[in-house]
Amino acid sequence: MSRLSGQSRTRKTTGAPCPLAVDDRTIAGHAQDIRLRLYRPLIGLTVPALLYLHGGGFTSGSLEEAETAAATIAGAVPALVVSVGYSLAPAHCFPTAAHDAHHAALWTAASARDLNIAGGGLGVAGHDAGGHVAASLTFLARDLGDVDIRAQALLGPMLDPSLTRADGARAVQSDVPATAYARCYRAYLPDSAQRLHPYAAPLDSRRLAGLPPALIVTAQNDVLRIEAEQYAAGLIAAGVPTEVTRFPAISHAALPGHRPALLATADFFRRRLSPADVAGAPV
C-alpha cells in the first residue's frame, strides 16, 4: 500500500491524562485518500498502537468528533492512537469503510519503526458504526493474515443489519431509535444481499473463532445493547477471551465521551497491548 506525503502538523492537547503530540496524515484508502490523525503521548517511550474508528452511522462523523475518545485513550494507555477518517456512505458503501480501516492498519504496522511503536500487534476500537468497522477489520485481518490485531474494543457497536434483536429492546429508553439505525444500514448496505456477508453482519457470523480478545462496552439506555451483549456471548462461545462492561444511566451517544467508559477501554488495551515498561504508567 502506498503512503502519501501530505502535510502534517504537530500540536499539544491538554484534554488527555498526559500531553499529546497530534499529527495529521493522508494515506491511500480503498476508493479514495483518507485522513488519519495520530495522537502520541509525550512520555519519551516506545508505546503500543491502536486504531480508533469514529461513530456516525456510516454516513457522518469525523476525526474532529473523535478527538475526546482518541486523546483520552492515547493518554491513559498510554499508546499511539491512529484515528481513521474512513470513507462515508452513501457515496462509499460496504465494504469501503472496512477496507479503509484495513489500509490504515497496514500503514500503521508498516510505519512501526518511524512511529516508534512497540512490537506485539495492534489494537482497534470503535463506537457505533465505528464498532462495526472495527469488528469487520478483525475479520479481515484474521482471514487475510497480513496484519496482527491483538485486541478489539467495541463501544455501543452496530452489529446486526437485520435489527431483529432490537425487538427485544423496546423497553429500553434509547436516545437513538431502531429506525435511525435502519436508515444508516440502508445507506451503507444498499444491496440487501450484502447484509448476508459476515463482514457486514458480525452478529450472525458462524466463524468467530480466532478473533482477537474483545471488550464490549454497552450503555444501559441504548437499543443496541442487546445485540452487543449477544455478540459478546458468541465470542465467548467461540473461545475468544471477552469482557463485557455495561454503564448504567448512559445513552448511546454519550459513550464516546463518557470518561469511565474510555478509561475502561484504556485499561483493557493496557493489559492486552502494553509492554512491561509502560504497563504501570499512571493515568
Salt bridges, closest charged atoms under 4 A:
ASP24 OD2 - ARG9 NE 3.00
ASP24 OD1 - ARG37 NE 2.66
GLU64 OE2 - ARG35 NH2 3.15
GLU64 OE2 - ARG37 NH2 3.05
GLU67 OE1 - ARG11 NH2 3.32
ASP114 OD2 - ARG3 NH1 3.74
ASP128 OD1 - HIS252 NE2 2.65
ASP143 OD1 - ARG142 NE 2.86
ASP143 OD1 - ARG207 NH2 3.53
ASP146 OD1 - HIS102 NE2 2.97
ASP148 OD2 - ARG150 NE 2.68
ASP160 OD2 - ARG165 NH1 3.31
ASP167 OD1 - ARG170 NH2 3.78
ASP204 OD1 - ARG165 NH2 2.85
ASP222 OD2 - HIS252 ND1 2.77
GLU229 OE1 - ARG246 NH2 2.87
GLU243 OE1 - ARG271 NH2 2.94
ASP267 OD1 - ARG270 NH1 3.16
ASP267 OD2 - ARG271 NE 2.97
